[in-house]
Amino acid sequence: MDRQTQNPREVVAGLLDDARLLTACRDRDMGALFRLLNHRGISTRKIAAAVDITQGRLYDYMNGKSRVEKLSMFEQIADAFRIPGFLLGLARRAWEPTVEVAPQQSQTPPDGDDLAAMDAFRAADRQTGGGRLYGAVVRHLSDRVAPRLVDAASGPQVFATAAALTEMAGWMAHDSGQDDRAIKHFARALPLARTSGDLPLAAHVAASSSHLALQTGDAAGAVRWAQTGLHLAGQGPRIPALSARLHTMQARALAAAAQHTPAVRALEQAHRALDASVSFAHPWLSPFDTAALASESALIWRDLGCYDEALAHAEDAVRLREDGRARSLTLSRITLVGIHVQREELDAAVTVGHDLLTTSPTLSSVRVIHQLDRLQRLLEPHKAYGPVREYLMRFDDARRARMLLLADIITGGIPA
């Protein structure tokens, strides 16, 4: 990416744990902040436009001839670059995620029926995808969980149950290609987790919000949600897998924003967290294991353009992922094929591609279809090569079969 075309907010998102930025904010030295941004490739024209000042005034700040003093200017700078308000001594900005949680309460064990329902939905989702299950989860929430939220005898645990199942509904909506609904589910899940006092669950929801922000193209927002989750997780019991997931989401968002060094640093933190010996069982958190970290690591290194590292992690992800996780295995194989193509290893790409087409062809996941379509576009420029051309013909047949099975899920009919 051309340094002068970088998004200032994405650059700042990658610097929110940088000592230089933190010191500049602590000292309210906006000249130092502007110099740091300029050093990271943001032009003075962009900086001045973002905070609505002239370049001459900006140079005065950067050269130390004058300092920002007015509260309104600090607020303007925070909002322009998405710097959390507390770093500049400001109130929480309107765009910041709400992170307040109820005082942590002694947790009573979840209702056995609630856990059984969650486990059943989770097992079915891993194997068949969320497209067919989304309606069932929403009905379960409405019929079995919602009435208990207004029952004073239920206690805080029912709010954790509602949060966990609402977060699951968000993932299933995302898997069905309904990201607008997914956003609403995640937005509802966070205050439910907050009310329950379950800090790890609230952090878990923040991780999901980070993932969705990344999928919708908001890398800076994805970083903020990951940092929100890390803040919440740091206040509760130590759960290495949860910390690893949050650091991984932070790394993915930074990699998407071409922030190489911060992304690598966050990924290293994720690996260290997952390697930690301390364990803590939590009934509502979906697992984040070595296979998941390998899969995400492959995507991070791919986005950073480091295809040797990406290939090694992608191969590990496929090797580690058991057959019972059909969607995860499918997505890992899609990533592996794509990396082979980017390395111009077409025979290897075709070999893995044939394995991919046999991976749960009845999987009801619109998200998988979208990933397959991107893979097809990646292969198209190479169809002059016979094995690729033959594979694309088989690919088209398999895609049509999948689309027929998903016709009642995908709104707007079957795309050409």
C-alpha positions in Angstrom: 0.0 0.0 0.0 1.3 3.5 -0.8 2.1 5.1 2.5 0.5 8.4 1.4 -2.8 6.6 0.7 -3.1 5.0 4.2 -6.2 5.7 6.2 -5.2 7.9 9.2 -7.6 6.1 11.5 -6.1 2.7 10.6 -2.6 4.1 11.3 -3.7 5.4 14.7 -5.4 2.0 15.5 -2.0 0.4 14.9 -0.4 2.8 17.3 -2.7 2.7 20.3 -0.3 0.6 22.2 2.8 2.5 21.0 4.6 4.3 23.8 5.2 7.4 21.6 1.5 7.9 21.0 0.6 7.2 24.6 3.2 9.7 25.8 2.0 12.4 23.3 -1.6 11.9 24.5 -0.7 11.8 28.2 1.3 15.1 27.8 -1.4 16.5 25.5 1.4 17.2 23.0 -0.5 17.2 19.8 2.6 18.4 17.9 4.3 15.2 18.8 1.2 13.2 17.7 1.1 15.0 14.4 4.8 14.4 13.8 4.3 10.7 14.6 1.5 10.4 12.1 3.5 12.2 9.5 6.5 9.9 10.1 4.1 6.9 9.6 3.2 8.1 6.1 0.2 10.4 6.7 0.7 13.6 4.7 0.4 17.0 6.4 -2.4 17.8 4.0 -4.4 14.8 5.3 -3.7 15.6 8.9 -4.7 19.2 8.6 -7.9 18.3 6.7 -8.8 15.7 9.3 -8.7 18.2 12.2 -10.0 21.1 10.1 -7.0 23.4 10.4 -4.7 25.1 7.9 -1.4 23.5 7.0 0.3 26.6 8.4 -1.3 26.1 11.8 -0.4 22.4 11.6 3.3 23.3 11.0 3.2 25.6 14.0 2.0 22.7 16.2 4.5 20.2 14.7 7.5 22.7 15.1 6.6 23.5 18.7 5.7 27.2 17.9 2.3 26.7 19.5 0.3 24.0 21.4 -3.2 22.8 21.3 -5.0 24.3 24.3 -8.7 24.4 23.6 -10.9 21.5 24.8 -12.9 21.6 21.5 -9.7 21.0 19.5 -8.7 18.0 21.6 -12.2 16.6 21.1 -11.9 17.2 17.3 -8.5 15.4 17.2 -9.9 12.5 19.2 -12.9 12.1 16.9 -10.9 12.6 13.7 -8.4 9.9 14.4 -10.5 7.7 16.7 -8.3 8.2 19.8 -10.2 6.9 22.9 -11.2 9.8 25.0 -9.5 8.6 28.2 -6.1 8.8 26.5 -6.6 12.6 26.2 -8.4 13.2 29.4 -11.7 13.4 27.7 -15.1 11.8 28.4 -15.9 8.7 26.4 -16.5 9.7 22.8 -19.9 8.8 21.2 -18.2 6.4 18.7 -16.4 4.4 21.4 -17.9 1.0 22.3 -19.7 0.9 25.6 -17.6 -1.2 27.9 -19.0 -0.6 31.4 -20.0 -3.9 33.1 -22.0 -4.6 36.2 -20.0 -5.6 39.3 -18.8 -9.2 38.8 -21.0 -11.5 40.7 -20.4 -14.9 42.1 -21.4 -17.1 39.2 -23.9 -19.8 39.7 -23.7 -22.8 37.3 -25.7 -22.3 34.1 -28.9 -24.2 33.8 -28.2 -27.7 32.5 -30.9 -27.4 29.9 -29.5 -24.1 28.6 -26.0 -25.6 28.3 -27.4 -28.7 26.5 -29.2 -26.5 24.0 -26.1 -24.4 23.5 -23.9 -27.5 22.9 -26.4 -29.0 20.5 -26.6 -25.8 18.5 -22.8 -25.4 18.5 -22.2 -29.0 17.3 -24.8 -28.8 14.5 -23.4 -25.4 13.4 -19.9 -26.7 13.1 -20.9 -29.6 10.9 -23.7 -28.1 8.8 -23.3 -24.3 9.0 -25.6 -21.7 10.4 -27.9 -21.2 7.5 -30.4 -23.8 8.6 -30.0 -23.2 12.3 -30.4 -19.4 12.6 -34.2 -19.5 12.9 -34.1 -22.3 15.5 -31.8 -20.3 17.7 -33.8 -17.2 17.4 -37.0 -19.1 18.3 -35.3 -20.7 21.3 -34.2 -17.3 22.5 -37.7 -15.9 22.1 -39.6 -18.9 23.5 -37.3 -20.3 26.2 -35.0 -17.6 27.3 -36.6 -14.2 26.9 -39.5 -14.8 29.3 -37.0 -15.6 32.1 -35.3 -12.3 31.7 -38.2 -10.6 33.5 -38.5 -13.2 36.2 -36.9 -11.8 39.4 -36.2 -15.4 40.6 -34.0 -16.2 37.6 -30.9 -14.3 38.8 -28.0 -12.9 36.7 -27.1 -16.2 35.1 -30.1 -16.0 32.7 -28.6 -12.8 31.3 -25.4 -14.7 30.5 -27.5 -17.4 28.8 -29.2 -14.8 26.7 -25.9 -13.1 25.9 -24.3 -16.4 24.8 -27.2 -17.5 22.6 -27.7 -14.0 21.1 -23.9 -14.0 20.2 -24.4 -17.4 18.6 -27.4 -16.1 16.7 -25.2 -13.3 15.4 -22.6 -15.7 14.1 -25.4 -17.7 12.4 -26.8 -14.6 10.8 -23.3 -13.8 9.5 -22.9 -17.3 8.2 -26.2 -16.8 6.4 -25.0 -13.6 4.7 -27.1 -11.3 6.9 -24.5 -9.1 8.4 -27.0 -6.3 9.3 -28.7 -8.8 11.6 -25.4 -10.1 12.9 -24.5 -6.5 14.0 -27.8 -6.2 15.8 -27.3 -9.5 17.6 -23.8 -8.6 18.8 -25.0 -5.2 19.9 -27.7 -6.8 22.0 -25.4 -9.5 23.4 -22.9 -7.1 24.9 -25.3 -5.4 27.3 -26.7 -8.7 28.3 -23.3 -10.0 29.2 -22.6 -6.7 31.0 -25.7 -7.1 33.1 -24.8 -10.7 34.0 -21.4 -9.4 35.3 -19.6 -12.1 33.3 -16.5 -10.3 32.1 -15.0 -13.1 29.9 -18.4 -13.5 28.1 -18.5 -9.7 27.5 -14.9 -9.9 26.1 -15.9 -12.9 23.9 -18.8 -10.8 22.4 -16.3 -8.0 21.7 -14.1 -10.4 19.9 -17.0 -11.4 17.7 -17.8 -7.7 17.0 -14.2 -7.3 16.0 -14.4 -10.1 13.5 -17.6 -8.7 12.0 -16.1 -5.2 11.7 -13.2 -6.7 9.8 -15.5 -8.6 7.5 -17.4 -5.4 6.7 -14.2 -3.5 5.9 -13.8 -1.5 9.1 -10.3 -2.4 10.1 -9.9 0.4 12.6 -13.2 -0.5 14.2 -12.0 -4.1 14.4 -8.9 -3.0 16.3 -11.0 -1.0 18.7 -13.3 -3.9 19.4 -10.3 -6.2 20.0 -8.8 -3.7 22.4 -12.2 -3.4 24.2 -12.2 -7.1 24.6 -8.7 -7.2 25.9 -9.6 -4.5 28.5 -12.6 -6.6 29.6 -10.7 -9.9 29.7 -7.9 -8.3 31.8 -10.4 -7.5 34.5 -11.7 -11.0 34.8 -10.2 -14.5 35.4 -7.3 -15.4 33.2 -8.4 -17.4 30.1 -5.5 -17.8 27.8 -7.6 -19.0 24.8 -9.8 -15.9 25.1 -6.8 -13.6 25.3 -5.3 -15.4 22.3 -8.4 -14.9 20.3 -8.6 -11.2 21.0 -4.9 -10.7 20.2 -5.5 -12.6 17.0 -8.4 -10.4 16.0 -6.3 -7.4 16.7 -3.5 -8.8 14.5 -5.9 -9.6 11.7 -7.3 -6.1 11.7 -3.9 -4.5 11.8 -2.7 -6.7 8.9 -5.7 -5.7 6.8 -4.7 -2.1 7.5 -1.1 -2.9 6.3 0.3 -2.2 9.8 3.0 -4.8 9.6 5.0 -4.4 12.8 1.9 -3.9 15.2 0.2 -6.9 13.5 3.2 -9.2 14.0 3.5 -8.0 17.6 -0.2 -8.8 18.3 0.1 -12.2 16.6 3.2 -13.0 18.8 1.1 -12.1 21.8 -1.7 -14.5 20.6 0.8 -17.4 20.3 2.2 -16.7 23.8 -1.2 -16.5 25.3 -2.3 -19.9 23.8 0.9 -21.5 24.9 0.3 -20.4 28.5 -0.2 -23.2 31.0 -2.9 -21.6 33.0 -6.4 -22.9 31.9 -9.9 -21.8 33.0 -13.1 -23.5 31.9 -15.9 -21.2 30.9 -19.3 -22.7 30.0 -20.3 -20.1 27.3 -17.1 -19.4 25.4 -16.6 -21.3 22.1 -13.1 -22.8 22.0 -10.1 -21.2 20.4 -7.5 -23.8 19.8 -4.2 -24.3 17.9 -6.1 -25.1 14.7 -8.0 -21.9 14.9 -4.9 -19.9 15.6 -3.1 -21.6 12.7 -6.0 -20.7 10.4 -6.1 -17.1 11.5 -2.2 -16.8 11.4 -2.3 -17.9 7.7 -4.7 -15.1 6.9 -2.6 -12.5 8.8 0.6 -13.5 7.0 -1.2 -13.6 3.7 -2.5 -10.1 4.2 1.0 -9.0 5.1 2.3 -10.5 1.8 4.5 -13.0 3.6 3.4 -16.1 1.7 6.0 -18.6 3.0 4.8 -18.0 6.6 1.2 -18.0 5.4 1.6 -21.4 3.6 3.1 -23.1 6.7 0.3 -22.0 8.9 -2.4 -22.8 6.3 -1.0 -26.4 6.0 -1.0 -26.7 9.8 -4.7 -25.5 9.9 -5.8 -28.2 7.5 -3.8 -30.9 9.2 -5.0 -30.0 12.7 -8.7 -29.4 11.9 -10.7 -32.6 12.5 -13.4 -33.7 10.0 -16.2 -32.9 12.5 -15.5 -29.2 12.0 -16.7 -29.1 8.3 -17.0 -25.3 7.9 -13.6 -24.6 9.6 -12.0 -27.3 7.4 -13.6 -25.9 4.3 -12.4 -22.3 5.1 -8.9 -23.5 5.9 -8.7 -25.3 2.5 -9.9 -22.3 0.7 -7.2 -20.3 2.3 -4.6 -22.9 1.4 -5.6 -23.0 -2.2 -5.5 -19.2 -2.4 -2.0 -19.1 -1.0 -0.8 -21.7 -3.4 -2.2 -19.6 -6.3 -0.5 -16.4 -5.0 2.7 -18.4 -4.8 2.0 -19.5 -8.4 2.0 -23.2 -7.4 -0.9 -24.1 -9.6 -0.6 -27.9 -9.4 -0.6 -27.7 -5.6 -3.6 -25.4 -5.7 -5.6 -27.8 -7.9 -4.7 -30.8 -5.7 -6.0 -29.0 -2.6 -8.9 -27.6 -4.6 -10.2 -31.1 -5.4 -10.1 -32.0 -1.7 -12.0 -28.7 -1.0 -14.9 -29.7 -3.3 -15.5 -32.9 -1.4 -15.6 -31.1 2.0 -19.2 -31.2 3.1 -20.9 -30.2 -0.2 -24.2 -29.7 1.7 -22.8 -27.2 4.1 -25.4 -24.4 4.6 -23.1 -21.5 4.8 -23.4 -18.4 2.6 -20.1 -17.2 4.0 -18.4 -20.3 2.5 -20.1 -19.5 -0.9 -18.7 -16.0 -0.8 -15.2 -17.3 0.0 -15.5 -19.8 -2.8 -16.5 -17.1 -5.2 -13.4 -15.1 -4.3 -11.3 -18.1 -4.8 -12.8 -18.6 -8.3 -11.9 -15.0 -9.2 -8.3 -15.7 -8.0 -8.1 -18.8 -10.3 -9.7 -17.3 -13.4 -6.5 -15.5 -14.7 -4.8 -18.9 -14.8 -7.4 -20.9 -16.7 -5.2 -21.1 -19.8 -3.4 -23.8 -17.8 -5.2 -27.1 -18.5 -5.5 -28.5 -14.9 -6.8 -25.1 -13.7 -9.3 -25.0 -16.6 -10.5 -28.5 -15.8 -10.8 -27.7 -12.1 -12.8 -24.6 -12.7 -15.3 -26.6 -14.8 -15.8 -29.0 -11.9 -15.8 -26.0 -9.5 -18.7 -24.4 -11.5 -20.7 -27.7 -11.2 -20.1 -27.9 -7.5 -21.0 -24.3 -7.0 -24.3 -24.6 -8.8 -25.2 -27.6 -6.6 -24.4 -25.7 -3.4 -26.4 -22.7 -4.6 -29.5 -24.8 -5.3 -29.3 -26.1 -1.7 -29.0 -22.6 -0.4 -31.7 -21.0 -2.6 -34.2 -20.6 0.2 -31.6 -19.0 2.5 -30.0 -16.5 0.1 -32.3 -13.5 -0.3 -32.7 -12.2 -3.8 -32.4 -15.6 -5.5 -29.3 -17.3 -7.0 -26.7 -15.0 -8.4 -25.3 -15.8 -11.8 
